[in-house]
Amino acid sequence: MHKLVIKPFAELDATDAANWYNRKRDGLGNEFLLALEAKINAIRRNPKQFNVEYKGIRRAFTERFPYGVFFIFENDVVYVLAIVHTSRSPKIWKKRK
């Protein structure tokens, strides 16, 4: 697997989403984090399988939850830039690098 760096804003994105889901139903946030972890592991195994969306930034969708993981892959390192709900504006992740 490739090395992984999760940027601070992406960590905050994940925490905020998990907290929101936990407020909806106890334990649902943990289920979200498990789905997110599974998708990040898939990205680490084969980052090039995901399409480039914008200026070298790729996107992978989580299973079950409507979130995209936005990342770049450079020098054998996966940099996760944002974890964003699919209904949110792309301006959020386009500014991160």
C-alpha distances in whole Angstrom, upper triangle without the diagonal:
4,7,9,13,15,18,21,23,20,20,24,23,21,24,27,26,25,29,30,29,30,34,34,33,32,29,28,26,24,23,22,20,18,18,16,14,13,13,11,8,9,9,5,5,8,10,12,14,15,19,20,22,24,24,20,19,17,18,16,19,19,20,24,24,25,22,20,17,18,15,15,12,14,13,9,10,10,13,15,18,20,20,24,26,27,30,30,31,28,30,28,24,26,27,24,22
4,6,10,13,16,19,21,18,19,22,22,21,23,26,25,25,28,30,29,31,34,34,34,33,30,29,26,25,24,23,20,19,19,17,14,14,14,11,9,10,9,5,6,8,8,11,13,15,17,18,20,21,21,17,16,15,16,16,19,19,21,25,24,25,22,19,16,16,13,12,9,10,10,6,6,7,10,12,16,18,19,22,25,26,29,28,29,26,27,25,22,23,24,21,18
4,7,10,13,16,18,16,16,20,20,19,21,24,24,24,27,29,28,30,33,33,33,32,29,28,25,24,24,22,19,19,19,17,14,15,15,11,10,12,10,7,10,11,11,14,16,17,19,19,21,22,21,18,17,16,17,17,20,20,22,25,25,25,22,20,16,16,13,12,10,10,10,7,5,6,9,11,14,17,18,22,25,26,29,28,28,26,27,24,21,22,23,19,17
4,6,10,13,15,12,13,16,17,15,18,21,20,20,23,25,25,26,29,30,30,29,26,25,22,21,21,19,16,17,17,14,12,13,13,9,9,12,9,7,10,12,11,14,16,16,18,18,20,20,20,17,15,14,15,15,17,17,20,23,22,22,19,17,13,13,10,10,9,11,11,9,6,5,6,8,11,13,14,18,21,23,26,25,25,23,24,21,18,20,20,16,15
4,6,9,12,10,10,14,15,14,16,19,19,20,22,24,24,25,28,29,30,29,26,25,22,21,22,20,17,18,18,15,13,16,14,11,12,14,12,10,14,15,13,16,18,17,19,18,19,19,19,16,14,15,15,16,18,18,21,24,22,22,19,17,13,12,10,10,10,11,12,11,7,6,5,6,9,12,13,17,20,22,25,23,23,21,21,19,16,18,17,14,12
4,7,8,6,7,10,11,10,12,15,15,16,18,20,21,22,24,26,26,26,23,22,19,18,19,17,14,16,16,12,12,14,13,10,12,15,12,12,15,16,14,17,19,17,19,18,19,19,19,17,14,14,14,14,16,16,19,21,19,19,16,14,11,10,9,11,12,14,15,14,10,8,6,5,7,9,10,14,17,19,22,20,21,19,19,16,14,16,16,12,11
4,6,5,6,9,10,11,13,14,16,17,19,20,22,23,25,26,27,27,25,24,20,20,21,19,16,18,19,15,15,18,16,13,16,18,15,15,19,19,17,19,21,19,20,19,18,18,18,16,14,15,15,16,18,18,21,23,21,20,17,15,12,11,10,11,13,14,16,16,12,10,7,6,6,8,10,13,17,19,21,19,19,17,17,14,12,14,13,9,9
4,5,5,6,9,10,11,12,14,15,16,18,20,21,23,25,26,25,24,23,19,19,21,18,16,19,19,16,16,19,18,15,18,20,18,18,22,23,20,23,24,22,23,22,21,20,20,20,17,18,18,19,20,19,23,24,21,21,17,16,14,13,13,15,17,18,20,20,16,14,11,9,8,9,11,14,17,20,22,19,19,18,17,14,13,15,14,11,11
4,5,5,6,9,10,10,12,14,15,16,18,20,21,23,24,24,23,22,18,19,21,17,16,19,19,15,16,19,18,16,19,21,18,19,23,23,20,23,24,21,22,20,19,18,19,18,15,17,16,17,18,18,21,22,19,18,15,14,12,11,12,14,17,19,21,21,18,15,12,9,7,7,9,11,14,17,18,15,16,15,14,10,10,13,11,9,10
4,5,5,6,9,10,11,12,14,15,17,18,20,21,23,23,21,19,16,17,18,14,13,15,15,11,13,16,14,12,15,17,15,16,19,20,17,20,21,18,19,18,17,17,18,17,14,14,13,14,14,14,18,19,16,16,12,11,9,9,10,13,15,17,20,19,16,13,10,7,5,4,6,8,12,15,17,14,15,14,14,11,9,13,13,10,11
4,5,5,6,9,10,11,12,14,15,16,18,20,21,21,19,18,14,14,16,13,11,14,15,11,12,15,14,12,15,18,16,16,20,21,19,22,23,21,22,21,21,21,22,20,17,17,16,16,16,15,18,19,17,17,14,13,11,12,13,15,18,20,22,21,17,14,12,9,9,8,8,11,14,17,19,17,18,18,18,14,13,16,16,13,14
4,5,5,6,8,10,10,12,14,15,16,19,20,20,18,17,14,15,17,14,12,16,16,13,15,18,17,15,19,21,19,20,23,24,22,25,26,23,24,23,22,22,23,22,19,19,18,18,18,17,20,20,17,17,14,14,13,14,15,18,20,22,25,24,20,18,15,12,11,9,9,11,13,17,18,15,17,17,17,13,13,16,16,13,15
4,6,5,6,9,10,11,12,14,16,17,19,19,18,16,12,14,15,12,11,15,14,11,13,16,15,14,18,19,18,19,22,23,20,23,23,20,21,21,19,19,21,21,17,17,15,15,14,14,17,17,14,13,10,11,10,11,13,17,19,22,25,24,20,17,14,11,10,7,6,7,9,13,14,12,14,14,14,11,11,14,14,13,15
4,6,5,6,9,10,11,12,14,16,16,16,15,13,9,11,12,9,7,11,11,8,10,13,13,12,15,17,16,17,20,21,19,22,22,20,21,21,20,21,23,22,18,17,15,14,14,12,15,15,12,13,10,11,10,12,14,17,20,22,25,23,20,17,15,11,11,9,6,8,10,14,16,14,17,16,18,14,14,17,18,15,17
4,5,5,6,9,10,10,12,14,15,15,13,12,9,10,12,10,9,12,13,11,13,16,16,15,18,20,19,20,23,25,23,26,26,24,25,25,24,25,26,25,22,21,19,18,17,15,17,17,14,15,13,14,14,16,17,21,23,25,27,26,22,20,17,14,14,12,10,11,13,16,18,16,19,19,20,16,16,20,20,18,19
4,6,5,6,9,10,11,13,14,15,14,13,9,12,14,11,11,15,15,13,15,18,18,17,20,22,21,23,26,27,25,28,27,24,26,25,24,24,26,26,22,22,19,19,17,16,18,17,14,14,12,14,14,16,18,22,24,27,30,28,25,22,19,16,15,12,10,10,11,15,15,14,16,18,18,14,15,19,19,17,20
4,5,5,6,9,10,11,12,13,12,10,7,10,11,8,9,12,12,11,13,16,15,16,19,20,20,21,24,25,23,26,25,22,24,24,22,23,26,25,21,20,17,16,14,13,14,14,10,11,9,12,12,15,18,21,24,27,29,28,25,21,19,16,15,12,9,9,8,12,13,13,16,17,18,15,15,19,20,18,21
4,5,5,6,9,10,11,10,9,8,4,7,8,6,7,10,11,10,12,15,15,15,18,20,20,21,24,25,24,27,26,24,26,26,25,26,28,27,24,22,19,18,16,13,15,14,11,13,12,14,14,17,19,23,25,28,30,29,25,22,20,17,17,14,11,12,12,15,17,16,19,20,22,18,19,22,23,21,23
4,5,5,6,9,10,10,10,9,6,9,11,10,10,14,15,14,16,19,19,19,22,24,24,25,28,29,27,30,30,27,29,29,28,29,31,30,26,25,23,21,19,17,18,17,14,15,14,17,17,20,22,26,28,31,33,32,28,25,23,20,19,16,14,14,14,17,18,17,20,22,23,19,20,24,24,22,25
4,5,5,7,9,10,11,9,7,11,12,10,12,15,15,15,17,20,19,20,23,24,24,26,29,30,28,31,30,27,28,29,27,28,30,30,26,25,22,21,18,16,17,15,12,13,13,16,17,20,23,26,29,32,34,33,30,26,24,21,20,17,14,13,12,15,15,15,18,20,21,18,20,23,24,23,25
4,5,5,6,8,8,5,5,8,9,8,10,13,13,13,16,17,18,19,21,23,23,25,27,28,27,30,29,26,28,28,27,28,31,30,26,25,22,20,17,15,15,13,10,12,12,16,17,20,23,27,29,32,35,33,30,26,25,21,21,18,14,14,12,15,16,16,20,21,23,20,21,25,26,24,27
4,5,5,5,6,5,5,8,9,9,11,13,14,15,17,19,20,21,23,25,25,27,29,30,29,32,31,29,31,31,30,32,34,33,29,28,25,23,20,17,17,15,13,16,16,19,20,23,25,29,31,34,36,34,31,28,26,23,23,20,17,17,16,19,19,20,23,25,26,23,24,28,28,27,29
4,6,7,9,8,8,11,13,12,14,17,18,18,20,22,23,24,26,28,28,30,32,33,32,35,34,31,33,33,32,33,35,35,31,30,27,25,22,20,20,18,15,17,17,21,22,25,27,31,34,36,39,37,34,31,29,25,25,22,19,18,17,20,19,20,23,25,26,23,25,28,29,28,30
4,7,9,7,9,12,12,12,15,17,17,18,20,22,22,24,26,27,28,30,32,33,32,34,33,30,32,33,31,32,35,35,31,30,26,24,21,19,18,15,13,15,16,20,22,25,28,31,34,37,40,38,35,31,30,26,26,22,19,18,16,18,18,19,23,25,27,24,25,29,30,29,31
4,6,6,8,10,10,11,14,15,16,17,20,21,22,24,25,27,28,30,31,33,32,35,33,31,33,34,32,34,37,36,32,31,27,25,22,19,18,15,14,16,18,21,23,26,29,32,34,38,40,38,35,32,30,27,27,24,20,20,18,20,21,22,26,27,29,26,27,31,32,31,33
4,6,7,9,10,12,13,14,16,17,19,20,22,23,25,27,28,29,31,33,32,35,34,32,34,35,34,36,38,37,33,32,28,26,23,20,19,17,16,19,19,23,24,27,29,33,35,38,40,37,34,31,30,27,27,24,21,21,20,23,23,24,28,29,31,28,29,32,33,31,33
4,5,5,7,9,10,11,13,14,15,17,19,20,21,23,25,26,28,29,29,32,31,29,31,33,32,34,36,35,31,29,26,24,21,17,17,15,14,17,18,21,21,25,27,30,32,35,37,34,31,28,28,24,25,23,19,20,19,22,23,24,27,28,30,27,27,31,32,30,32
4,5,5,6,9,10,11,12,14,15,17,18,20,21,23,24,26,27,27,30,28,26,28,30,29,31,33,32,28,26,23,21,18,14,14,11,10,14,14,18,19,22,24,28,30,33,35,33,30,27,26,22,23,20,17,17,16,18,19,20,24,25,27,24,25,28,29,28,30
4,5,5,6,9,10,10,12,14,15,16,18,20,21,22,24,26,25,28,27,25,27,28,27,29,31,30,26,24,21,19,17,14,14,12,10,13,13,16,16,20,22,25,27,30,32,30,27,24,23,19,20,17,14,15,14,17,18,19,22,23,25,22,22,26,26,25,26
4,5,5,6,9,10,10,12,14,15,16,18,20,21,23,25,24,28,26,25,27,29,28,30,32,30,27,25,22,19,17,14,14,13,12,15,15,17,17,20,22,25,27,30,32,29,26,23,23,19,21,18,15,17,16,19,21,22,25,25,27,24,23,27,28,26,27
4,5,5,6,9,10,11,13,14,15,17,19,20,21,23,23,26,24,23,25,27,27,29,31,29,26,24,20,18,15,11,11,10,9,13,13,16,16,20,22,25,26,30,31,29,26,23,23,20,21,19,15,16,16,18,20,21,24,25,27,24,23,27,28,26,28
4,5,5,6,9,10,11,12,14,15,17,18,20,21,21,24,22,20,23,24,23,25,28,26,23,20,17,15,12,9,9,8,7,10,10,12,13,16,18,22,24,27,29,27,24,21,20,17,18,15,12,13,12,14,17,17,21,21,23,20,20,23,25,23,24
4,5,5,6,9,10,10,12,14,15,16,18,20,19,23,22,20,23,24,23,25,27,25,22,20,17,15,13,10,11,11,10,13,11,13,12,16,17,20,22,25,27,24,21,18,18,15,16,14,11,13,14,16,19,19,22,22,24,20,19,23,24,22,23
4,5,5,6,9,10,11,12,14,15,17,19,19,22,21,20,23,24,24,27,29,26,23,21,18,15,13,10,10,11,11,14,13,14,14,17,18,21,22,25,27,24,22,19,19,16,18,17,14,16,16,18,21,22,24,24,26,23,22,25,27,24,25
4,5,5,6,9,10,11,12,14,16,17,17,20,18,17,20,21,21,24,26,24,21,18,15,12,10,6,6,8,8,11,10,11,11,15,16,20,21,24,26,23,21,18,18,15,17,15,12,14,14,15,18,19,22,22,24,22,20,23,25,23,24
4,5,5,6,9,10,11,12,14,16,15,18,17,15,18,19,19,21,23,21,18,15,13,10,9,6,8,10,9,11,9,9,8,12,13,17,18,21,23,21,18,15,15,12,14,12,9,11,12,14,17,17,20,19,21,19,17,20,22,19,20
4,5,5,6,9,10,10,12,14,14,18,17,16,19,21,21,23,25,22,19,17,15,12,12,9,11,13,12,14,12,12,11,14,14,17,17,20,22,19,17,14,14,12,15,14,12,14,16,18,21,21,23,22,24,21,19,22,24,21,21
4,6,5,6,9,10,11,13,13,16,15,15,18,20,21,23,25,22,19,17,14,11,11,8,9,11,12,14,13,13,11,15,15,18,18,21,22,19,17,15,16,14,17,16,14,16,17,18,21,22,24,23,26,23,21,24,25,23,23
4,5,5,6,9,10,11,11,14,12,11,14,16,17,20,21,19,16,13,11,7,7,6,8,11,11,12,10,10,8,11,12,15,15,18,20,18,16,13,14,11,14,13,11,13,14,15,19,19,21,20,22,20,18,20,22,20,20
4,5,5,6,9,10,9,13,13,12,15,16,17,19,20,17,15,12,11,9,10,9,11,14,14,15,12,11,8,10,10,12,12,16,17,15,12,9,10,9,12,12,10,14,16,17,20,20,22,20,22,19,17,19,21,18,18
4,5,5,6,9,10,13,13,13,16,18,20,22,23,20,17,15,14,11,12,11,13,16,16,18,15,14,11,14,13,14,14,17,18,14,13,10,13,12,15,15,14,17,19,20,24,24,25,23,26,23,20,23,24,21,20
4,5,5,6,8,10,9,10,14,16,18,20,21,18,16,13,12,9,11,10,11,15,16,17,15,13,11,13,12,14,13,16,18,14,14,11,14,13,16,16,15,17,19,19,23,23,25,23,25,23,20,22,24,22,21
4,5,5,5,8,8,8,11,13,15,17,18,15,13,10,9,8,10,11,13,17,17,17,14,12,9,10,9,10,9,13,15,12,11,8,10,10,13,14,13,16,18,18,22,22,23,20,22,21,17,19,21,18,17
4,6,6,9,10,11,14,15,18,19,20,16,15,12,13,11,14,14,16,20,19,20,17,15,12,13,10,11,9,12,13,9,8,7,10,10,14,15,15,18,21,21,25,25,25,23,25,23,19,21,23,20,18
4,6,9,9,11,15,17,19,21,22,18,17,14,15,13,15,15,17,20,21,22,19,17,15,15,14,14,12,14,14,11,11,10,13,14,17,19,18,21,23,23,27,27,28,25,28,26,23,24,26,23,21
4,6,6,8,12,13,16,19,19,15,15,12,13,11,14,15,17,20,21,21,19,16,14,14,12,12,10,13,14,10,11,10,13,14,17,18,18,21,22,22,26,26,27,24,26,25,21,22,25,22,20
4,5,6,9,10,13,15,15,12,11,8,10,9,13,14,16,20,20,20,17,14,11,11,9,9,7,10,12,9,9,7,10,11,14,15,16,18,20,20,23,23,23,20,22,21,18,19,21,18,17
4,5,7,9,12,14,14,11,11,8,10,11,14,16,18,22,22,21,19,16,14,13,11,10,8,11,12,11,12,10,13,14,16,17,18,20,22,21,24,24,24,21,23,23,19,19,22,20,18
4,7,9,12,15,16,13,13,9,10,9,12,14,16,20,20,19,17,15,13,13,12,12,11,14,16,14,15,13,15,15,17,18,18,19,21,20,23,24,24,21,24,23,20,20,23,21,20
4,7,9,12,14,11,10,6,6,6,9,12,14,18,18,16,14,11,10,10,10,10,10,14,17,15,15,12,14,13,15,15,15,16,17,16,20,20,20,17,20,19,16,17,20,18,18
4,6,9,11,9,8,5,6,8,11,14,17,20,19,17,15,12,12,10,10,11,11,15,18,17,17,14,15,14,15,15,16,16,18,16,19,19,19,15,18,18,15,15,18,18,17
4,6,7,6,5,4,7,10,13,16,19,22,21,19,16,13,12,9,9,9,10,13,16,16,16,13,14,14,14,14,15,16,18,16,19,18,17,14,16,16,13,12,16,15,14
4,7,7,6,5,7,10,12,16,19,21,20,17,15,11,11,9,10,10,13,15,19,19,18,15,15,14,13,13,14,14,15,13,16,15,14,10,13,14,11,10,13,13,14
4,6,5,7,9,13,15,19,22,24,22,19,17,13,13,10,10,10,13,15,18,19,18,16,15,14,12,13,15,15,17,15,17,16,14,10,11,12,10,8,11,11,11
4,6,9,12,15,18,21,25,27,25,23,20,16,15,12,11,9,12,13,16,18,17,15,14,14,13,15,17,17,20,19,21,19,17,13,13,14,11,9,11,11,10
4,6,10,13,17,20,23,26,24,22,19,15,14,10,9,6,8,9,13,14,13,12,11,12,12,14,16,17,20,19,21,20,18,14,15,16,12,11,13,12,10
4,7,10,13,16,20,22,21,18,15,12,10,6,5,5,8,10,14,15,13,11,10,9,9,10,12,13,16,16,18,17,15,12,13,13,9,8,11,10,9
4,7,10,13,17,19,18,16,13,10,8,6,5,6,8,11,15,14,13,10,10,10,10,11,12,13,15,14,17,16,16,13,15,14,11,11,14,12,12
4,7,10,13,16,14,12,10,6,5,5,6,9,11,15,18,17,15,12,12,10,10,9,9,10,12,11,14,14,14,11,14,13,10,12,15,13,14
4,7,10,13,12,11,8,5,5,7,8,11,13,16,19,17,16,12,13,11,12,11,10,11,12,11,15,15,16,14,17,16,13,15,18,16,16
4,7,9,8,7,6,4,6,9,11,15,16,20,23,21,19,16,16,13,14,12,9,10,10,9,13,14,15,14,17,16,14,17,19,18,19
4,6,6,7,6,6,7,11,13,17,18,22,24,22,20,16,17,14,15,13,10,10,10,10,14,15,17,17,20,18,16,19,21,20,21
4,6,8,8,10,11,15,17,20,21,25,27,25,23,20,20,17,19,16,13,13,12,12,16,17,20,20,23,21,20,23,25,24,25
4,7,9,11,13,17,20,23,24,28,31,28,26,23,23,20,21,18,14,14,12,12,15,17,20,20,24,22,21,24,27,25,27
4,6,9,11,15,18,21,23,27,30,28,25,22,21,18,18,15,11,11,8,9,12,14,17,17,20,18,18,21,23,22,24
4,7,10,13,16,20,22,26,29,27,25,21,20,17,17,14,10,8,6,6,8,10,14,14,17,16,16,18,21,20,22
4,7,10,13,17,19,23,26,24,22,18,17,13,13,10,7,5,4,5,9,10,12,12,15,13,12,15,18,17,19
4,6,10,13,16,19,22,21,19,15,14,11,11,8,6,5,6,6,10,10,12,10,13,12,10,13,15,14,16
4,6,10,13,16,19,18,15,11,10,7,8,6,5,7,9,10,13,13,14,12,14,12,10,12,15,13,13
4,7,10,14,17,16,14,10,9,6,6,5,6,8,11,11,14,13,13,10,12,11,7,9,12,10,10
4,7,10,13,13,10,7,5,4,5,7,9,11,15,15,18,17,16,13,15,13,9,11,12,10,9
4,6,10,10,8,6,5,7,8,10,13,15,18,18,21,20,19,15,16,15,11,12,13,10,8
4,7,7,6,5,6,9,11,14,16,18,21,21,24,23,22,19,20,19,15,15,17,14,11
4,6,5,7,8,11,13,16,19,21,24,25,28,26,25,22,22,21,17,17,18,15,12
4,5,9,10,14,16,19,22,24,28,28,31,30,29,25,26,25,21,21,21,18,15
4,7,10,13,16,19,20,23,27,27,30,29,29,25,26,25,21,22,22,19,16
4,6,10,12,16,17,21,24,25,28,26,26,23,24,22,19,19,20,16,13
4,6,9,12,14,17,20,21,24,23,23,20,21,19,15,17,18,14,12
4,6,9,12,15,18,19,22,21,20,18,18,16,13,14,14,11,9
4,6,8,11,15,16,19,17,18,15,16,13,10,13,13,10,9
4,7,10,13,15,17,15,15,12,13,10,7,9,10,6,6
4,6,10,12,14,12,12,10,11,8,6,9,10,8,9
4,7,9,12,11,12,11,13,10,8,12,13,11,13
4,6,8,7,9,9,11,8,8,11,13,12,15
4,6,6,9,10,12,10,11,14,16,16,18
4,6,8,9,12,11,11,14,16,17,19
4,7,9,12,11,13,15,17,18,21
4,6,9,8,10,12,14,15,18
4,5,6,8,9,11,13,17
4,5,6,6,9,11,14
4,6,5,7,9,12
4,6,6,8,11
4,5,5,8
4,6,8
4,7
4
